[in-house]
């Protein structure tokens, strides 16, 4: 009796047969060698030629933007900003200035210099440039009594802090003899001697007034003169002590002189 295969069995047999056929084709190298067909120009259409426009750039010539460059729209003064070019410029003047103040704090480093010609004070922070005639000088370093400036065309310059030495300046105004001046031990300037032509009734009146005052004071004048003299001496000593202290402070404020200069 011959066995019969059901439909599922026939399907499996067909799949196995196709698998064997593919294995045989792969092993024999069928389809492994191929070659390309020769080029046929008639099959590919010709590319169109690029057509260049006869006119120039759509932006137009550069001269058309001269007005926008000379008067910028977004600048408040409608003037172009001038860039700083390293080298010799109009602001490269010798740094002939006086350092009057130095501010050196963790949050602010500033120097204040004065132009001796115009007496104008210029404030500049570290890393910024001076104004006025010294626009080419930039503050690069600060010390307690010095400031270092650098210029592209003039090199480097160091300014020392100006310290008042107690010499020079205007003479103080002379005042009359006041009770405060007497207490401080300051004497009034001597009066000029009387001229011969000045003697007259006024001189007689002053002499008589002085005589009357001396007689009226009597014995109490000696005690008052002694007390006034003692107060004047104490005030003079106090004024001398204050003057010595001020002189010591001025000497301490002045920078110490180098040893080589002392030996010379």
Beta strands, then each sheet from edge to edge (+ up, - down):
strand 1: 97-104
strand 2: 109-115
strand 3: 121-125
strand 4: 137-143
strand 5: 146-151
strand 6: 155-160
sheet 1: 1+ 2- 3+
sheet 2: 4+ 5- 6+
end
